[in-house]
Amino acid sequence: MNRLSYALVGALAVAAFGNSVAAAQTTPAAALSSAAADQAFTRLSDSYFDSYYFPTNPTMATADGLHDFDTKLEDYSRAGVDANIKTLQQWQAKVAAVDASKLGERVRGDRELVLNNIRSTLLTLRTIKPWQKNPDVYSSGITNSAFTLMERKFAPPETRLRDLVAREKLMPAVLAEARKNLDNPPLIYTQIALQQLPGLVQFFQKDVPSAFTDVSDSALKKQFADSNAAVIQSLQDYQSWLKTDLLPRSHGDFRIGAAAFRDKLKYDEMVDIPLDQLLAIDMANMKQNQQAFADVAKQLDPSKTPQQVLAELGSDYPAADKILDTFRGTFDKLIGFIELKQIITIPSDVRPIVEETPPFMRATTFASMDTPGPYETVAKEAYFNVTLPEPDWSAQRTKEFMAQFSYPVISAVATHEAYPGHYIQFLWMHKLDDRTRKLLGATTNVEGWAHYCEQMMLDEGLAAYVYPNHKRQQLLLRLGQLQDALLRNARFVVGIKLHTGQMTMDQAVDFFVKQGYQSRAVGEVETKRGTSDPTYLYYTLGKLQILKLRQDVAAKEGKNFNLQQFHDRFMQQGFAPIAIVREAMLHDTSPTL
């Protein structure tokens, strides 16, 4: 998964047949009533997607594989924001008016997904206000709109280029709206936008034209040259404006505050645990991971501290020009282990394409999975993006950056992003016959699943499979997994404390280094990310919820519990919040943690 959308707006349990026939015979009226209510809600949700969600988010529509809006662009104007708020309020009333008690279990979960999507978008537009605070929303947003048309060959190049020209003609106006909307943004947001912009300009100068070199229509090529030049000039002008005008008056606060943080967790993840309790849960898990790290480090070299062993771990990495090949080389072992141990059903033999991260995503991500949308029928390639060091970096900066690509960490990242993490979950989504579950979901499910896989695979014996009779290498794999777990533990604490005023950015960087066992370069990038991704605690939060769900399902099923069946049933729920998944798999509403 991990398709990114910088649009301003947005961001199958196979029911056991069992006693369903008998139930229908004994309560026909109730069954028919539920079926009718389910159908009515499905029509309502379809209308939400068709008349609002996709028309308002054309970039997301392209990414999802629906190409009716490929010539359109999001309305970034203040009038557009206000219109979206008004329309969303109307939709909120319509969906909230549906009586959940009359719906079947699955459709009841779909109603929660649609309603929370609306609530979350309203929270973003009215309270968090990235359209007013974050200049990168505009420049990276239009760049992503171009990228979705060029990254996959879902139509002939002439068709996609014609659509791109139509989008590009709308882009200068977006940057003009940015100048009207942006008001006292946080300094870090303006700095990040300025850091991104040279790469964005280069993207339009080099990457975009190179994607359409096989277009022969001279008139179309001339139109593209004109529209692309206008976008480049607009981005360069925007960069100058940010530097000379907006940067000196960027004194705003990036913190969203405790109330908005709680609401965002409630709407996005269906988690309403108090923030102080969440911090206590994560800190307890972090202490466990630190102790496990110390135990493994002692086995590797009892004469050294965990930090010294960590330094050695971070110094064992491939050359920069071999990183992509190293990632590709992990797939055979991971797939072989999954099949041998019957971890999960792999729906397809097609593998993701490993490539360098696109320029506009490099400032805030090291690796990501970019999969085709659930409705893409032609260009079905999935891309495993890896951020490489820049050629003009100093040797010291490159060394610190490369510490994240030690061989054990590469194995953990490949597990997280591909097998059996994001990529496998994406493959399962194509098996669903539920539009809401294909389009909406919770990050605690998506990232929680991938993070859970890192630990689960080693718990099931991956290290001994990859490195038979090499105890040191086995221990290093576990050490790499624990370092990644500590990174996610640190995100958990930093996200909450940054946005509730309990931690400064400098303290956050130090926390990543001292408690999360990361290099300072990684800590700086992670802290920057946290300023605009406040709830990036969803990795650990989701993993802990899945572990508890598995424990409770295993306790209920006893000797009949089967890991592959558990994982397959989990996949059948789509990307739903764990609370919904839990109700479907356990048929109760017990706490997720």
C-alpha positions in Angstrom: 0.0 0.0 0.0 1.3 3.5 1.0 0.1 5.3 -2.1 0.6 8.9 -1.1 -1.9 11.7 -1.8 -1.1 15.3 -1.1 -4.7 16.4 -1.9 -6.2 18.8 0.5 -9.3 16.6 1.0 -8.8 13.0 1.9 -6.4 11.5 2.9 -14.1 -9.7 3.3 -14.7 -11.3 6.3 -15.9 -14.4 4.6 -19.0 -15.0 6.8 -19.3 -18.6 7.9 -22.3 -20.0 6.1 -22.9 -22.3 9.2 -26.2 -21.5 10.7 -27.2 -18.7 8.4 -29.9 -20.7 6.6 -31.4 -21.8 9.9 -31.3 -18.3 11.2 -33.0 -17.0 8.1 -35.7 -19.6 8.5 -36.4 -18.8 12.1 -36.2 -15.0 11.8 -37.0 -14.2 8.1 -38.3 -10.7 8.8 -35.2 -9.7 10.7 -32.9 -11.2 8.1 -34.8 -9.5 5.2 -34.8 -6.2 7.1 -31.0 -6.4 7.7 -30.4 -7.2 4.0 -32.6 -4.3 2.9 -30.8 -1.9 5.3 -27.4 -3.2 4.1 -28.3 -2.6 0.5 -29.6 0.9 1.3 -26.4 1.9 3.1 -24.3 0.4 0.2 -26.2 2.7 -2.2 -25.6 5.6 0.1 -21.8 4.9 0.4 -21.6 4.5 -3.4 -23.1 7.9 -3.8 -20.6 9.3 -1.4 -17.7 7.9 -3.4 -19.2 8.8 -6.8 -20.6 12.2 -6.2 -18.1 13.6 -3.6 -15.1 11.6 -2.7 -13.6 11.0 -6.2 -14.7 14.3 -7.9 -13.2 16.2 -5.0 -10.0 14.1 -5.0 -9.1 13.5 -8.6 -5.5 12.6 -7.8 -6.7 9.9 -5.4 -9.1 8.7 -8.1 -6.1 8.3 -10.5 -4.1 6.5 -7.9 -7.0 4.2 -7.1 -7.3 3.2 -10.8 -10.4 5.2 -11.7 -9.5 7.4 -14.6 -12.6 9.6 -15.2 -10.9 12.5 -13.4 -7.4 12.3 -14.9 -7.7 15.8 -16.4 -8.9 17.4 -13.1 -7.0 18.8 -10.2 -8.1 19.4 -6.6 -9.6 22.8 -5.8 -7.0 24.3 -3.5 -8.7 27.7 -3.1 -10.2 28.9 0.1 -13.6 28.9 -1.5 -13.0 25.2 -2.4 -12.1 24.4 1.2 -15.3 26.1 2.5 -17.4 24.3 -0.1 -15.9 21.0 0.9 -16.6 21.7 4.6 -20.3 22.5 3.8 -20.7 19.4 1.6 -19.0 17.1 4.1 -21.3 18.4 6.9 -24.2 17.4 4.8 -22.8 13.9 4.2 -22.0 13.5 7.8 -25.7 14.1 8.7 -26.8 11.6 6.0 -24.5 8.8 7.2 -25.0 9.4 10.9 -28.7 9.2 10.3 -28.4 5.5 9.2 -29.5 3.3 12.1 -26.4 1.1 12.8 -28.4 -1.4 14.8 -30.4 -2.4 11.7 -27.2 -3.2 9.7 -25.4 -6.5 9.4 -22.0 -6.8 11.2 -19.9 -6.1 8.1 -21.9 -3.2 6.7 -22.1 -1.7 10.2 -18.3 -1.6 10.1 -18.5 0.0 6.6 -20.7 2.7 8.0 -18.1 3.4 10.7 -15.4 3.7 8.1 -17.4 6.2 5.9 -18.5 8.3 8.9 -15.0 8.4 10.4 -13.5 9.3 7.0 -15.9 12.3 6.9 -15.2 13.3 10.4 -11.4 13.0 10.0 -11.5 15.1 6.8 -13.6 17.8 8.6 -11.1 17.8 11.4 -8.3 18.3 8.9 -10.0 21.1 7.1 -11.4 23.0 10.1 -9.0 22.4 12.9 -5.6 21.1 11.7 -5.7 23.3 8.5 -2.7 22.1 6.4 -4.1 24.3 3.6 -3.4 27.3 5.8 -0.2 26.1 7.5 1.8 23.9 5.2 3.3 25.2 2.0 4.5 21.7 0.9 0.9 20.6 0.6 0.7 22.7 -2.6 4.0 22.1 -4.3 4.2 18.4 -3.4 0.5 18.0 -4.0 0.6 19.1 -7.7 3.8 17.0 -8.2 2.0 13.9 -6.9 -0.8 14.7 -9.3 1.6 14.6 -12.2 3.4 11.5 -10.8 0.1 9.4 -10.7 -0.3 10.0 -14.5 3.3 9.0 -15.4 4.3 6.3 -13.0 2.0 3.6 -14.5 1.2 2.9 -18.2 -2.5 2.4 -17.6 -3.2 4.1 -21.0 -1.3 4.9 -24.2 1.4 7.6 -23.6 -0.4 10.1 -25.8 -3.6 9.7 -23.6 -1.7 10.1 -20.4 0.3 13.1 -21.7 -2.8 14.8 -22.9 -4.3 14.4 -19.4 -1.1 15.6 -17.8 -1.2 18.7 -20.0 -4.7 19.4 -18.8 -3.6 19.0 -15.1 -0.4 21.1 -15.6 -2.5 24.0 -17.0 -4.2 24.1 -13.6 -1.1 23.9 -11.5 0.2 27.6 -11.6 -3.2 28.6 -10.2 -2.7 26.2 -7.3 0.5 27.9 -6.3 -1.2 31.3 -6.6 -3.9 30.1 -4.2 -1.1 29.0 -1.8 0.0 32.6 -1.5 -3.5 33.6 -0.5 -4.1 30.8 1.9 -0.8 30.4 3.8 -0.9 32.4 7.0 1.9 32.3 9.6 3.0 28.7 8.9 5.3 26.9 11.3 9.0 27.6 10.4 9.7 23.8 10.0 6.9 23.5 7.4 8.4 26.3 5.3 11.9 24.8 5.7 10.7 21.4 4.6 8.9 22.8 1.6 12.1 24.7 0.6 14.1 21.5 1.1 11.7 19.6 -1.2 11.4 22.2 -4.0 14.7 21.8 -5.8 13.8 18.1 -6.2 10.3 19.0 -7.4 11.7 21.4 -10.0 14.1 18.8 -11.2 11.3 16.2 -11.3 9.4 18.4 -13.8 12.6 19.3 -15.7 13.9 15.7 -16.1 11.7 12.9 -14.9 8.4 14.0 -16.3 9.7 14.6 -19.9 11.6 11.3 -19.8 8.4 9.4 -19.1 6.9 10.5 -22.4 9.8 10.3 -24.9 7.9 7.8 -27.0 5.1 10.3 -27.8 5.3 11.2 -31.5 2.5 13.7 -31.8 4.4 17.0 -32.4 1.4 19.2 -31.5 0.9 17.4 -28.2 4.6 17.6 -27.5 4.5 21.4 -28.0 1.5 21.7 -25.7 3.4 19.7 -23.1 6.5 21.7 -23.4 4.5 24.9 -22.8 2.5 23.6 -19.9 5.5 21.9 -18.3 7.6 25.1 -18.6 4.9 27.1 -16.9 4.8 24.6 -14.0 8.6 24.8 -13.6 8.5 28.6 -13.7 5.7 28.6 -11.1 7.5 26.3 -8.8 10.7 28.4 -9.1 8.7 31.6 -8.4 7.0 29.8 -5.5 10.4 28.8 -4.1 11.6 32.4 -4.3 8.4 33.6 -2.6 8.8 31.0 0.2 12.4 32.1 0.8 12.1 35.8 0.6 8.5 36.4 1.8 7.0 33.5 3.7 10.0 32.2 5.5 10.7 35.4 7.5 7.1 35.4 8.7 6.8 31.7 9.5 6.3 31.8 13.2 3.3 29.5 13.6 2.9 26.4 15.7 2.8 22.9 14.1 1.4 21.3 17.2 -2.2 20.2 16.8 -2.9 20.0 20.5 -4.3 17.2 22.7 -7.9 17.6 21.8 -7.3 17.3 18.0 -4.8 14.5 18.6 -7.5 12.5 20.5 -10.1 13.2 17.8 -7.7 12.2 15.0 -7.0 8.9 16.7 -10.7 8.3 17.3 -11.7 9.0 13.7 -8.7 7.5 11.9 -8.0 4.5 14.1 -11.1 4.0 16.3 -8.9 4.3 19.3 -10.2 6.3 22.3 -7.6 5.4 24.9 -6.4 8.4 26.9 -3.1 9.8 25.7 -1.3 9.3 29.1 -2.4 5.7 29.1 -1.2 5.3 25.5 2.2 6.7 26.5 2.4 4.3 29.4 1.6 1.3 27.1 4.3 2.3 24.6 6.9 3.1 27.2 6.4 -0.4 28.7 6.8 -2.0 25.3 9.9 0.2 24.6 11.5 -1.0 27.9 10.9 -4.6 26.8 12.5 -4.0 23.5 15.5 -2.2 25.0 16.0 -5.1 27.4 15.7 -7.6 24.5 18.2 -5.5 22.6 20.6 -5.6 25.5 20.2 -9.4 25.8 21.0 -9.9 22.1 23.8 -7.5 22.2 25.4 -9.3 25.2 25.2 -12.6 23.3 27.0 -10.9 20.3 29.7 -9.3 22.4 29.5 -9.3 26.3 32.5 -6.9 26.5 30.6 -4.1 24.7 27.6 -1.9 25.6 24.4 -2.2 23.5 25.2 1.2 21.9 28.7 -0.1 20.9 27.2 -3.2 19.3 24.6 -1.0 17.6 27.4 1.1 16.1 28.9 -2.1 14.6 25.4 -3.1 13.3 25.1 0.3 11.5 28.5 0.0 9.9 27.8 -3.2 8.0 25.9 -2.1 4.9 26.2 -2.6 1.1 27.6 0.1 -1.2 25.1 2.7 -2.1 24.9 1.5 -5.7 24.2 -2.1 -4.5 21.3 -1.2 -2.1 18.5 -1.8 -4.6 20.0 -5.2 -5.6 20.3 -6.2 -2.0 16.7 -5.5 -1.4 15.7 -7.5 -4.4 17.9 -10.4 -3.2 15.9 -10.7 0.0 12.6 -11.8 -1.7 13.5 -15.4 -2.5 14.3 -16.2 1.1 11.3 -14.4 2.5 8.9 -16.1 0.0 10.5 -19.5 0.6 10.1 -19.2 4.4 6.4 -18.0 4.1 5.6 -21.0 2.0 7.6 -23.5 4.1 6.1 -22.3 7.5 2.6 -21.6 6.0 2.6 -18.1 7.3 0.0 -16.6 5.0 -1.5 -17.3 1.6 0.3 -15.4 -1.2 -2.3 -14.5 -3.8 0.2 -13.8 -6.7 3.7 -14.8 -7.8 4.2 -11.3 -9.3 6.9 -9.4 -7.4 7.1 -5.7 -6.7 9.6 -3.5 -8.7 12.4 -2.1 -6.5 13.4 1.4 -7.5 14.7 4.7 -6.1 12.2 6.9 -4.2 10.7 9.7 -6.4 12.3 13.0 -5.7 9.3 14.7 -4.0 9.1 11.9 -1.4 12.7 11.7 -0.4 12.9 14.3 2.4 10.6 12.4 4.8 10.8 8.7 3.9 13.5 6.0 3.7 11.5 3.2 2.1 7.9 2.7 1.0 5.6 0.5 -1.0 3.7 2.1 -3.8 1.0 -0.2 -5.1 -1.6 0.3 -7.9 -5.0 1.3 -6.9 -7.7 -1.3 -6.1 -9.5 -0.5 -9.4 -6.5 -0.4 -11.7 -7.0 -3.0 -14.4 -4.1 -2.3 -16.8 -0.9 -1.0 -15.0 -0.7 -3.4 -12.1 2.9 -2.9 -11.2 3.8 -2.3 -7.5 6.9 -0.2 -6.7 9.2 -0.8 -3.7 10.7 2.7 -3.2 14.1 3.1 -1.5 15.7 6.4 -0.8 19.4 6.6 -1.6 22.0 9.1 -0.4 22.4 12.2 -2.5 25.7 12.4 -4.6 26.5 15.9 -3.1 26.3 14.8 0.5 29.4 14.9 2.7 31.0 11.6 3.6 29.9 11.9 7.2 26.3 12.6 6.3 26.3 9.7 3.9 27.7 7.3 6.5 25.1 8.3 9.1 22.3 7.9 6.5 23.6 4.5 5.4 23.5 3.2 9.0 19.8 2.5 8.4 20.6 0.1 5.5 22.7 -2.4 7.4 22.0 -5.9 6.2 19.8 -7.0 9.1 17.8 -3.8 8.8 17.3 -4.4 5.1 15.8 -7.8 5.9 13.4 -6.2 8.3 12.5 -3.4 5.8 11.8 -6.0 3.1 9.6 -8.0 5.4 7.7 -4.8 6.4 7.3 -3.4 2.8 6.9 -6.6 0.8 6.8 -10.1 2.3 4.5 -10.6 4.1 3.9 -6.9 4.8 2.4 -4.2 2.7 2.7 -5.9 -0.7 1.0 -9.1 0.5 -1.8 -7.1 2.1 -2.2 -5.2 -1.1 -2.6 -8.4 -3.1 -5.3 -9.6 -0.7 -7.3 -6.3 -1.3 -8.0 -7.4 -4.8 -9.8 -10.4 -3.5 -12.3 -8.2 -1.6 -15.8 -7.5 -2.9 -16.5 -4.5 -0.7 -16.0 -1.0 -2.1 -15.7 0.7 1.2 -13.0 -1.7 2.5 -11.1 -1.3 -0.8 -10.9 2.5 -0.5 -11.0 3.3 3.2 -9.1 2.0 6.2 -6.9 2.6 9.3 -3.2 3.1 9.3 -3.0 1.0 12.5 -4.1 -1.9 10.3 -1.8 -1.2 7.4 1.3 -0.1 9.2 0.5 -2.2 12.3 0.3 -5.3 10.1 3.6 -4.6 8.4 5.4 -3.8 11.7 3.8 -6.9 13.3 5.3 -9.0 10.4 8.8 -7.9 11.3 8.6 -9.5 14.7 6.3 -12.4 13.8 8.6 -13.7 11.0 11.5 -13.9 13.4 9.4 -15.4 16.1 8.5 -18.1 13.6 12.2 -18.9 12.8 13.1 -16.7 9.9 16.7 -16.0 11.1 17.6 -19.7 11.3 16.1 -20.3 7.8 18.1 -17.4 6.3 21.3 -18.1 8.2 21.4 -21.8 9.1 24.3 -22.6 11.5 25.3 -18.9 11.7 24.3 -17.9 15.1 25.9 -14.4 14.9 23.9 -13.5 11.7 20.8 -14.8 13.3 21.3 -12.6 16.3 22.1 -9.6 14.1 18.7 -10.1 12.3 17.0 -9.9 15.7 19.0 -6.9 16.6 17.9 -5.2 13.4 14.3 -6.0 14.1 14.5 -4.6 17.6 16.2 -1.4 16.4 13.3 -0.9 14.0 10.8 -1.7 16.8 12.6 1.0 19.0 12.3 3.5 16.1 8.5 2.9 16.1 8.4 3.1 19.9 10.1 6.5 19.7 7.7 7.7 17.0 4.9 6.9 19.4 6.2 9.0 22.2 7.5 11.9 20.0 4.2 12.2 18.1 2.2 12.6 21.3 4.6 14.8 23.2 5.5 17.0 20.2 1.9 17.8 19.5 0.8 18.3 23.1 3.7 20.6 24.0 5.6 18.2 26.2 8.7 18.0 23.9 10.7 20.3 21.7 12.1 19.3 18.3 15.6 19.1 19.7 14.4 16.9 22.6 12.6 14.7 20.0 15.8 14.2 18.0 17.6 13.3 21.2 14.9 10.9 22.1 15.2 9.1 18.8 19.0 8.8 19.4 19.1 7.9 23.0 15.9 5.9 23.6 15.1 4.8 20.0 18.7 3.8 19.2 18.8 5.7 15.9 21.5 7.8 14.3 21.2 11.6 14.6 20.5 11.9 10.9 17.6 9.5 11.2 16.4 11.3 14.3 16.3 14.6 12.5 14.3 13.2 9.5 11.9 11.4 11.9 11.3 14.5 13.9 10.6 16.5 10.8 8.1 13.9 9.7 6.4 14.0 13.1 5.6 17.7 12.8 3.2 17.0 10.0 2.4 13.3 10.7 1.4 13.6 14.4 -0.2 10.1 14.8 2.7 8.1 13.4 2.4 6.0 16.6 0.1 3.8 14.4 3.0 1.4 13.8 3.4 0.2 17.4 -0.2 0.8 18.3 -1.4 -1.4 15.4 1.2 -4.1 16.1 0.2 -4.4 19.8 -3.5 -4.5 18.8 -2.8 -7.3 16.3 -0.7 -9.3 18.9 -3.5 -9.1 21.4 -6.1 -10.1 18.8 -4.0 -13.1 17.9 -3.6 -14.1 21.5 -7.3 -13.8 22.2 -8.3 -15.7 19.0 -5.7 -18.5 19.9 -7.2 -18.7 23.4 -10.7 -19.0 22.1 -9.8 -21.6 19.4 -7.3 -23.6 21.5 -5.8 -26.5 19.7 -7.7 -25.6 16.6 -5.8 -22.3 16.2 -3.8 -22.0 12.9 -1.5 -19.1 12.2 -2.1 -19.1 8.4 -5.8 -19.2 8.9 -5.6 -16.3 11.4 -3.6 -14.2 9.0 -5.8 -15.0 6.0 -8.9 -14.1 8.0 -7.3 -10.9 9.1 -6.6 -10.0 5.4 -10.2 -10.6 4.6 -11.2 -7.6 6.7 -9.5 -5.1 4.4 -7.8 -2.2 6.0 -10.5 -1.7 8.7 -9.5 -0.4 12.2 -8.6 -3.3 14.5 -11.7 -2.7 16.6 -13.8 -3.6 13.5 -11.5 -6.6 12.7 -11.7 -7.7 16.3 -15.5 -7.7 16.3 -15.6 -9.7 13.1 -13.1 -12.3 14.3 -14.2 -12.7 17.9 -17.8 -11.5 17.7 -17.4 -9.2 20.7 -16.4 -5.6 21.4 -13.7 -6.3 24.0 -10.9 -3.7 24.2 -8.2 -3.8 21.5 -5.5 -3.3 24.1 
